Amino acid sequence: MASSDMIPGPTAYFEGQYVPIEDAKVSIMTHAFNYGTGLFEGIRGYYCDQDDKILIFRLREHVDRLVRNFNIMCMEIPETAEQLEEICVNLTAQSGFREDVYIRPICYKSQLSLGPQVKGVESSFCCYVIKLGDYVDVVKGLDVAVASWRRLADNAIPSRAKCTGSYINSALASTEARQAGFDEAIVLREDGTVAEGSAMNIFMVTGGVLVTTPPTADILVGITRNTVMELAEAELGLRVVERPIARTELYVCDEVFFCGTGAQIAPVRSIDRRIVGGGSPGPVSKQLQDLYFSVVHGRAPKYREWCTPAG
């Protein structure tokens, strides 16, 4: 891999080189452009005033998930997992941002060819970094709706793999909700049980128990989801249960919140115009949110290993 030391301005990693972002371009004949045959990760970096560095949250876990999902899409690239981590760190450090960022590594079928197949089609890796604040409102609580669009089934297009083409499912659900005046969407499975948000996992609090949908519910097994479960058990002493959730359970539970790299921890105050709990972020949601932001900004020594400094 070429060094990125001497490249001025915004930089990307593309075709084995660090290049100016404007030079990171694909052909209209690229397989991934025509068929959506790409895998990506969304990784956040949080600016730490004390260190004057960006801390990349759970970088290793994100890269591990990406590499494991190569097997689903029959992808092979020359870069190792360790090199992918290094690329993310290098790009973040070189970006010069002194604010929160979003890192987007993508592995894609780069061959200039036709035919909807994945085996035997050349793959490549690219990555870029942008600044990013709050993706959704994480303070007042979200007004959400259950979408008419169903979540893709694992035996159709697996949600556990962040496939570029499959995100039209998320886009349709989220757009429908926003056009109807809501902030976000909840997506059901074909059997009518809850899957997740349009592009984030979902939790509810009921009877003092934190409940979320299981990995078999056509969901992305989120890194933030895993973080929330670990923090809830270790720091709040909460019992965490993974099980199917019926739509109507969301109307009668005590709290609901979304979580994800983009959403972070975002409380929900109403679903389908029905007030959730007291109609404002509940105590468990707020406690977990405070813990999460403490961890990602490097203020929790116990979890500092989850934060990789860039620079």
C-alpha positions as CSV (number, residue, x, y, z in Angstrom):
1,M,0.0,0.0,0.0
2,A,1.3,3.4,-0.9
3,S,1.9,6.0,1.8
4,S,-0.6,8.8,2.3
5,D,1.9,11.3,3.9
6,M,2.3,13.7,1.0
7,I,-1.2,14.0,-0.4
8,P,-2.8,17.4,0.4
9,G,-6.5,17.8,0.9
10,P,-9.3,15.2,1.4
11,T,-8.0,11.8,0.7
12,A,-9.5,8.3,-0.1
13,Y,-8.0,4.9,-0.3
14,F,-8.8,3.5,-3.8
15,E,-7.3,0.7,-5.9
16,G,-4.5,0.1,-3.5
17,Q,-3.4,3.7,-3.2
18,Y,-4.1,6.8,-1.2
19,V,-5.4,9.3,-3.7
20,P,-7.1,12.7,-3.7
21,I,-10.9,12.1,-3.1
22,E,-11.8,13.5,-6.5
23,D,-9.7,10.8,-8.2
24,A,-11.5,8.0,-6.5
25,K,-13.9,7.1,-9.3
26,V,-15.5,4.0,-10.7
27,S,-16.6,3.2,-14.2
28,I,-20.2,3.0,-15.2
29,M,-19.4,-0.6,-16.2
30,T,-18.4,-1.5,-12.7
31,H,-20.2,-4.7,-11.5
32,A,-21.1,-3.2,-8.1
33,F,-22.6,-0.1,-9.8
34,N,-24.8,-2.3,-12.0
35,Y,-25.8,-5.0,-9.5
36,G,-25.3,-3.5,-6.0
37,T,-22.6,-6.1,-5.2
38,G,-20.8,-4.3,-2.5
39,L,-20.3,-4.6,1.3
40,F,-19.7,-1.7,3.5
41,E,-19.3,-0.7,7.1
42,G,-20.2,2.5,8.9
43,I,-17.7,3.5,11.6
44,R,-17.8,6.5,13.9
45,G,-14.9,8.5,15.2
46,Y,-15.4,10.8,18.1
47,Y,-13.2,13.8,18.8
48,C,-11.6,13.7,22.2
49,D,-10.7,17.2,23.5
50,Q,-8.4,15.8,26.2
51,D,-6.3,13.9,23.7
52,D,-6.9,16.3,20.7
53,K,-7.4,13.1,18.7
54,I,-10.3,11.3,17.0
55,L,-11.1,8.0,18.7
56,I,-12.5,5.4,16.3
57,F,-15.1,3.3,18.1
58,R,-14.8,-0.4,17.9
59,L,-12.8,-0.4,14.7
60,R,-11.6,-4.0,15.1
61,E,-15.1,-5.3,15.5
62,H,-16.3,-3.4,12.4
63,V,-13.5,-4.7,10.3
64,D,-14.0,-8.2,11.6
65,R,-17.7,-8.1,10.6
66,L,-16.8,-6.8,7.2
67,V,-14.2,-9.5,6.6
68,R,-16.5,-12.3,7.8
69,N,-19.2,-11.2,5.5
70,F,-16.8,-11.5,2.5
71,N,-17.7,-15.2,2.6
72,I,-21.4,-14.4,1.9
73,M,-20.4,-12.3,-1.2
74,C,-17.5,-14.5,-2.3
75,M,-15.1,-11.6,-2.0
76,E,-11.3,-11.7,-1.9
77,I,-9.0,-8.7,-1.7
78,P,-5.2,-8.4,-1.2
79,E,-5.5,-6.3,2.0
80,T,-5.6,-8.1,5.3
81,A,-7.9,-7.2,8.2
82,E,-5.0,-5.5,10.0
83,Q,-4.3,-3.4,6.9
84,L,-7.9,-2.4,6.6
85,E,-7.8,-1.1,10.2
86,E,-4.6,0.8,9.3
87,I,-6.2,2.4,6.3
88,C,-9.1,3.7,8.4
89,V,-6.7,5.1,11.0
90,N,-4.5,6.7,8.4
91,L,-7.4,8.4,6.5
92,T,-8.9,9.7,9.8
93,A,-5.6,11.1,11.0
94,Q,-4.9,12.7,7.7
95,S,-8.4,14.2,7.4
96,G,-7.4,17.0,9.8
97,F,-10.9,17.0,11.3
98,R,-11.2,18.1,15.0
99,E,-14.8,17.0,15.2
100,D,-16.8,13.7,15.0
101,V,-16.4,11.8,11.8
102,Y,-17.8,8.9,9.8
103,I,-15.6,6.3,8.1
104,R,-17.0,4.3,5.2
105,P,-14.9,1.3,4.1
106,I,-16.4,-0.5,1.1
107,C,-15.5,-3.8,-0.6
108,Y,-17.1,-4.0,-4.0
109,K,-17.1,-6.1,-7.1
110,S,-14.9,-3.9,-9.2
111,Q,-14.8,-6.0,-12.4
112,L,-16.1,-4.3,-15.6
113,S,-18.5,-7.0,-16.5
114,L,-22.1,-8.0,-16.9
115,G,-23.9,-10.8,-15.2
116,P,-25.6,-11.1,-11.8
117,Q,-23.2,-13.4,-10.0
118,V,-20.7,-13.0,-7.3
119,K,-18.4,-16.0,-7.6
120,G,-15.4,-15.3,-9.7
121,V,-16.0,-11.6,-10.0
122,E,-13.0,-9.4,-9.0
123,S,-13.3,-7.4,-5.8
124,S,-11.6,-4.2,-4.6
125,F,-11.5,-2.1,-1.5
126,C,-12.0,1.6,-1.0
127,C,-12.5,3.9,2.0
128,Y,-13.2,7.6,2.8
129,V,-13.9,9.8,5.8
130,I,-16.4,12.6,6.3
131,K,-17.4,14.8,9.2
132,L,-20.7,13.7,10.8
133,G,-22.8,15.0,13.7
134,D,-26.1,13.6,15.0
135,Y,-27.8,11.4,12.3
136,V,-31.2,11.7,14.1
137,D,-32.3,13.7,17.1
138,V,-31.0,12.0,20.2
139,V,-32.4,14.4,22.8
140,K,-36.1,15.0,22.5
141,G,-37.2,11.5,21.3
142,L,-38.3,10.4,17.9
143,D,-41.8,10.1,16.5
144,V,-41.8,6.9,14.4
145,A,-44.1,4.7,12.3
146,V,-44.3,1.1,11.4
147,A,-43.5,0.8,7.7
148,S,-45.6,-0.9,5.1
149,W,-42.3,-2.2,3.6
150,R,-41.2,-5.5,5.1
151,R,-37.6,-6.3,6.0
152,L,-35.7,-8.5,3.5
153,A,-35.6,-12.1,4.6
154,D,-32.2,-13.7,5.3
155,N,-32.8,-16.3,2.6
156,A,-33.5,-13.5,0.1
157,I,-30.9,-10.7,0.8
158,P,-29.3,-11.2,4.2
159,S,-29.5,-8.1,6.4
160,R,-26.6,-9.4,8.5
161,A,-24.4,-8.4,5.6
162,K,-24.3,-4.7,4.9
163,C,-24.8,-5.1,1.1
164,T,-25.0,-1.9,-0.8
165,G,-27.9,-3.0,-3.0
166,S,-30.0,-4.1,-0.1
167,Y,-30.2,-0.6,1.4
168,I,-33.0,0.3,-1.0
169,N,-35.2,-1.6,1.5
170,S,-34.1,0.8,4.2
171,A,-34.4,3.8,2.0
172,L,-38.0,3.0,1.0
173,A,-39.1,2.4,4.6
174,S,-37.4,5.6,5.9
175,T,-38.7,7.7,3.0
176,E,-42.3,6.5,3.5
177,A,-42.1,7.5,7.2
178,R,-40.6,10.9,6.5
179,Q,-43.2,11.7,3.8
180,A,-45.9,10.9,6.3
181,G,-44.5,13.3,8.8
182,F,-42.5,10.9,11.1
183,D,-38.8,11.0,12.0
184,E,-38.1,7.3,11.3
185,A,-39.5,3.9,10.5
186,I,-39.8,0.5,12.3
187,V,-39.7,-2.4,9.9
188,L,-41.5,-5.7,10.4
189,R,-40.6,-9.2,9.1
190,E,-42.8,-11.1,6.7
191,D,-44.4,-12.9,9.7
192,G,-45.4,-9.6,11.2
193,T,-42.9,-9.5,14.1
194,V,-40.5,-6.6,14.5
195,A,-37.1,-6.7,12.8
196,E,-35.5,-3.3,13.5
197,G,-35.5,0.3,12.4
198,S,-34.9,1.3,8.8
199,A,-31.2,1.2,9.3
200,M,-30.7,0.7,13.1
201,N,-31.4,-1.9,15.7
202,I,-34.3,-1.5,18.2
203,F,-34.7,-2.1,22.0
204,M,-37.7,-1.9,24.3
205,V,-37.9,-1.8,28.0
206,T,-40.7,-3.7,29.6
207,G,-41.1,-4.9,33.2
208,G,-37.6,-3.8,34.0
209,V,-36.1,-6.1,31.2
210,L,-34.3,-4.8,28.1
211,V,-35.5,-6.7,25.1
212,T,-34.2,-6.7,21.5
213,T,-34.9,-8.8,18.4
214,P,-32.5,-11.8,17.9
215,P,-29.9,-12.4,15.2
216,T,-32.4,-14.7,13.4
217,A,-35.0,-11.9,13.0
218,D,-33.5,-10.7,9.7
219,I,-31.5,-7.9,11.4
220,L,-28.0,-6.5,11.1
221,V,-26.2,-7.8,14.2
222,G,-25.0,-4.3,15.1
223,I,-21.8,-3.4,16.8
224,T,-23.7,-0.7,18.8
225,R,-26.4,-3.2,19.6
226,N,-23.7,-5.5,21.1
227,T,-22.3,-2.5,23.0
228,V,-25.7,-1.6,24.5
229,M,-26.3,-5.2,25.6
230,E,-22.9,-5.3,27.3
231,L,-23.2,-1.9,29.0
232,A,-26.8,-2.6,30.2
233,E,-25.8,-5.9,31.9
234,A,-22.4,-4.8,33.3
235,E,-23.1,-1.2,34.3
236,L,-26.8,-1.1,34.9
237,G,-27.4,-4.6,36.1
238,L,-30.3,-5.1,33.6
239,R,-31.5,-8.4,32.3
240,V,-31.1,-8.4,28.5
241,V,-33.3,-10.7,26.5
242,E,-33.1,-11.5,22.7
243,R,-36.5,-12.7,21.5
244,P,-39.2,-12.0,18.8
245,I,-41.2,-8.8,19.5
246,A,-44.8,-8.4,18.4
247,R,-45.8,-5.0,16.9
248,T,-48.3,-4.3,19.6
249,E,-45.7,-4.9,22.3
250,L,-44.2,-1.6,21.2
251,Y,-47.4,0.2,22.0
252,V,-47.6,-1.0,25.6
253,C,-44.0,-1.1,26.7
254,D,-42.2,1.4,29.0
255,E,-39.5,2.6,26.6
256,V,-38.2,2.1,23.1
257,F,-35.0,3.3,21.5
258,F,-33.0,2.8,18.4
259,C,-29.2,2.2,18.3
260,G,-26.6,2.1,15.6
261,T,-23.5,3.8,14.3
262,G,-25.5,6.5,12.7
263,A,-28.4,6.7,15.2
264,Q,-26.1,6.2,18.2
265,I,-28.7,5.8,21.0
266,A,-31.9,7.6,20.0
267,P,-35.0,7.3,22.3
268,V,-38.5,7.0,20.7
269,R,-41.4,8.9,22.2
270,S,-44.2,7.7,19.9
271,I,-45.0,4.9,17.5
272,D,-47.8,5.2,15.0
273,R,-49.0,8.3,16.9
274,R,-49.2,6.3,20.2
275,I,-47.2,7.7,23.1
276,V,-44.5,5.4,24.4
277,G,-44.2,5.4,28.2
278,G,-44.4,9.0,29.4
279,G,-43.9,10.4,25.9
280,S,-40.2,11.5,26.5
281,P,-36.9,9.6,26.7
282,G,-37.2,7.1,29.6
283,P,-34.7,6.6,32.4
284,V,-33.0,3.4,31.0
285,S,-32.6,5.1,27.5
286,K,-31.0,8.1,29.1
287,Q,-28.7,6.1,31.3
288,L,-27.5,4.0,28.4
289,Q,-27.1,7.1,26.2
290,D,-25.0,8.8,28.9
291,L,-22.9,5.7,29.3
292,Y,-22.5,5.3,25.5
293,F,-21.3,8.9,25.0
294,S,-18.9,8.6,27.9
295,V,-17.4,5.5,26.4
296,V,-17.1,6.7,22.8
297,H,-15.5,10.0,23.9
298,G,-12.8,8.1,25.9
299,R,-14.1,9.1,29.3
300,A,-14.6,5.5,30.6
301,P,-11.2,3.9,31.3
302,K,-12.7,0.5,31.6
303,Y,-13.8,0.6,27.9
304,R,-10.9,2.6,26.5
305,E,-9.7,-0.4,24.5
306,W,-12.8,0.0,22.3
307,C,-11.5,3.4,21.2
308,T,-8.6,3.4,18.6
309,P,-6.8,6.8,18.5
310,A,-6.2,8.2,15.0
311,G,-2.8,10.0,15.0
